[in-house]
Amino acid sequence: MKFKLGLTGSMGMGKTSTAILFQKHNCGVWHADKAVHRLYGKDGDAVKPIAKYFPKAIIEGSVNRTELKKYLSEDFDKITLLEKIVHPLVSEDREKFIEKTKYKINVFDIPLLFETGSNKEMDKVACVYVSNSIQMERIRSRKSMTEEQIEKINKQQMPIEEKCRQSDFVIETNNKKDTEKQVVSIIKQIESYLDA
């Protein structure tokens, strides 16, 4: 049996670094964001359908995120159209990973896990969590988004309290050492479930 653990949380809460810890402890890891990068890359599966609706976002056969962001900043509602193109392709990429993986426990790093209904395809769900002040500090330190963009993305996502409530595990990511202890504990619980 290949166990599927969904890993989610809001931006700046440490999802990617937590996924790396699962990988360190012998779990297969699939990242939704990396799948999107593959789809947006040269001749990726998302290039043609995106070109149809966002023609200026295609540069040298791949999707240019900066140009794509310009479309969304002009009309943020276009994100719904973009999601309709990208989400099915991301699901296909995930299915291919599940078919090929050799790991017993597989972690799926999906920012919009609940919002896209992908939680229904998981055996269990873990949600990363930090306080709002730490979250905002982390996001601002990246200097990749304006305050307005941060606010729009946060509004688009399910509140973190609700994500935690619907998850089987909550991982507090205040520091790496404690996060790793929680990751190891979750792996042990899953292993005992698989061995039962």
Phi, psi and omega per residue, in radians:
M1 nan 2.336 3.059
K2 -1.721 1.987 -3.097
F3 -1.445 2.324 -3.115
K4 -1.938 1.988 3.089
L5 -1.895 2.032 3.075
G6 -1.383 2.356 3.119
L7 -2.107 2.107 -3.082
T8 -2.429 -3.043 -3.095
G9 2.626 3.007 3.117
S10 -1.524 2.906 -3.091
M11 -1.088 2.546 3.112
G12 1.381 0.167 -3.100
M13 -1.765 0.016 3.016
G14 1.673 0.443 -3.116
K15 -1.099 -0.861 -3.069
T16 -1.138 -0.766 -3.138
S17 -1.183 -0.523 3.079
T18 -1.232 -0.693 3.095
A19 -1.044 -0.676 3.119
I20 -1.097 -0.637 3.114
L21 -1.158 -0.674 3.074
F22 -1.093 -0.710 3.132
Q23 -1.085 -0.753 3.122
K24 -1.003 -0.573 -3.112
H25 -1.754 0.679 2.948
N26 1.138 0.703 3.025
C27 -1.985 2.581 3.002
G28 -1.331 2.484 -3.137
V29 -2.291 2.299 3.068
W30 -2.093 2.239 -3.119
H31 -1.884 2.170 3.086
A32 -1.030 -0.725 -3.107
D33 -1.117 -0.667 3.118
K34 -1.196 -0.599 3.085
A35 -1.098 -0.729 3.118
V36 -1.093 -0.719 3.097
H37 -1.029 -0.728 3.113
R38 -1.118 -0.752 -3.117
L39 -1.169 -0.562 -3.138
Y40 -1.464 -0.292 -3.072
G41 -1.171 3.061 -3.072
K42 -0.922 2.144 -3.117
D43 1.032 0.391 3.071
G44 -1.168 2.802 -3.050
D45 -1.109 -0.342 -3.118
A46 -1.558 -0.216 -3.017
V47 -1.059 -0.912 -3.088
K48 -1.091 -0.895 -3.137
P49 -1.090 -0.569 3.116
I50 -1.237 -0.653 3.135
A51 -1.009 -0.568 -3.107
K52 -1.109 -0.701 -3.058
Y53 -1.822 -0.427 -3.099
F54 -2.268 1.092 -2.980
P55 -0.992 -0.647 -3.097
K56 -1.255 -0.206 -3.131
A57 -1.405 -0.151 -3.132
I58 -1.692 2.071 3.120
I59 -2.259 2.140 3.136
E60 0.902 0.782 3.027
G61 1.370 0.134 3.068
S62 -2.372 2.889 -3.115
V63 -1.456 2.174 3.091
N64 -1.617 1.999 -3.056
R65 -1.108 -0.609 -3.139
T66 -1.109 -0.773 3.118
E67 -1.168 -0.664 3.123
L68 -1.108 -0.717 3.116
K69 -1.053 -0.577 3.132
K70 -1.088 -0.740 3.087
Y71 -1.030 -0.791 -3.069
L72 -1.242 -0.547 3.121
S73 -1.262 -0.487 3.074
E74 -1.303 -0.657 -3.114
D75 -2.598 1.627 -3.036
F76 -1.124 -0.376 3.120
D77 -1.128 -0.320 3.133
K78 -1.166 -0.215 3.126
I79 -1.103 -0.544 3.121
T80 -1.112 -0.745 3.106
L81 -1.115 -0.768 3.135
L82 -1.064 -0.751 -3.141
E83 -1.106 -0.643 3.121
K84 -1.102 -0.542 3.104
I85 -1.359 -0.849 -2.943
V86 -1.407 -0.720 -3.041
H87 -0.991 -0.795 3.110
P88 -1.080 -0.619 3.131
L89 -1.212 -0.636 3.101
V90 -1.160 -0.706 3.101
S91 -1.068 -0.702 3.097
E92 -1.077 -0.764 3.136
D93 -1.060 -0.716 -3.140
R94 -1.136 -0.709 3.117
E95 -1.077 -0.700 3.115
K96 -1.093 -0.696 3.116
F97 -1.088 -0.789 -3.115
I98 -1.057 -0.719 3.130
E99 -1.095 -0.685 -3.022
K100 -1.561 -0.437 -2.993
T101 -1.051 2.479 3.126
K102 -1.786 -0.060 -3.080
Y103 -1.469 2.599 3.124
K104 -1.328 -0.733 3.126
I105 -1.916 2.196 -3.118
N106 -2.175 2.300 -3.069
V107 -1.870 2.326 -3.097
F108 -2.015 1.810 -3.108
D109 -1.408 1.732 -3.043
I110 -2.266 1.847 -3.118
P111 -0.979 -0.772 -3.098
L112 -1.776 0.820 -3.078
L113 -1.010 -0.913 -3.122
F114 -1.291 -0.707 -3.074
E115 -1.076 -0.558 -3.125
T116 -1.670 -0.031 -3.134
G117 1.361 0.149 -3.113
S118 -1.199 -0.322 3.108
N119 -1.036 -0.490 -3.126
K120 -1.177 -0.338 -3.125
E121 -1.625 0.001 -3.091
M122 -1.759 2.685 3.057
D123 -1.356 -0.679 3.077
K124 -2.564 2.874 3.128
V125 -2.266 2.378 3.028
A126 -2.041 2.423 -3.136
C127 -2.116 2.281 3.076
V128 -1.491 2.619 -3.041
Y129 -2.621 2.397 2.886
V130 -2.468 2.904 3.119
S131 -1.130 2.782 -3.124
N132 -1.028 -0.671 -3.098
S133 -1.148 -0.729 3.113
I134 -1.176 -0.737 3.127
Q135 -0.983 -0.884 -3.095
M136 -1.140 -0.648 3.098
E137 -1.048 -0.781 -3.141
R138 -1.137 -0.784 -3.107
I139 -1.116 -0.801 -3.108
R140 -1.136 -0.580 -3.113
S141 -1.160 -0.400 3.111
R142 -1.279 -0.432 -3.141
K143 0.937 0.569 -3.107
S144 -1.829 -0.121 -3.097
M145 -2.444 2.649 3.046
T146 -1.415 2.868 3.108
E147 -1.026 -0.655 -3.130
E148 -1.119 -0.749 3.125
Q149 -1.139 -0.716 3.117
I150 -1.032 -0.809 -3.125
E151 -1.077 -0.763 -3.133
K152 -1.091 -0.771 -3.134
I153 -1.146 -0.749 3.122
N154 -1.059 -0.678 -3.139
K155 -1.184 -0.545 -3.093
Q156 -1.276 -0.424 -3.072
Q157 -1.652 2.697 3.049
M158 -1.096 2.442 3.116
P159 -0.969 2.481 -3.056
I160 -1.054 -0.599 3.134
E161 -1.070 -0.677 3.136
E162 -1.224 -0.696 3.099
K163 -1.058 -0.775 3.137
C164 -1.093 -0.740 -3.104
R165 -1.083 -0.632 -3.099
Q166 -1.507 -0.085 -3.085
S167 -1.600 2.732 3.091
D168 -1.433 -0.526 3.132
F169 -2.311 2.494 3.020
V170 -2.098 2.181 -3.105
I171 -1.930 2.006 3.097
E172 -1.459 2.206 -3.014
T173 -1.921 0.787 -3.127
N174 -1.195 -0.653 3.051
N175 -2.580 2.747 -2.985
K176 -1.077 -0.731 -3.077
K177 -1.064 -0.852 3.130
D178 -1.158 -0.678 3.125
T179 -1.057 -0.770 -3.116
E180 -1.103 -0.697 3.101
K181 -1.032 -0.756 -3.135
Q182 -1.155 -0.684 3.121
V183 -1.088 -0.826 -3.138
V184 -1.068 -0.719 3.123
S185 -1.081 -0.738 3.128
I186 -1.125 -0.772 3.127
I187 -1.030 -0.757 3.136
K188 -1.083 -0.725 3.122
Q189 -1.106 -0.721 3.134
I190 -1.164 -0.737 3.133
E191 -1.068 -0.718 3.138
S192 -1.180 -0.588 3.072
Y193 -1.154 -0.732 -3.135
L194 -1.207 -0.565 -3.117
D195 -1.422 -0.266 -3.071
A196 -1.152 nan nan
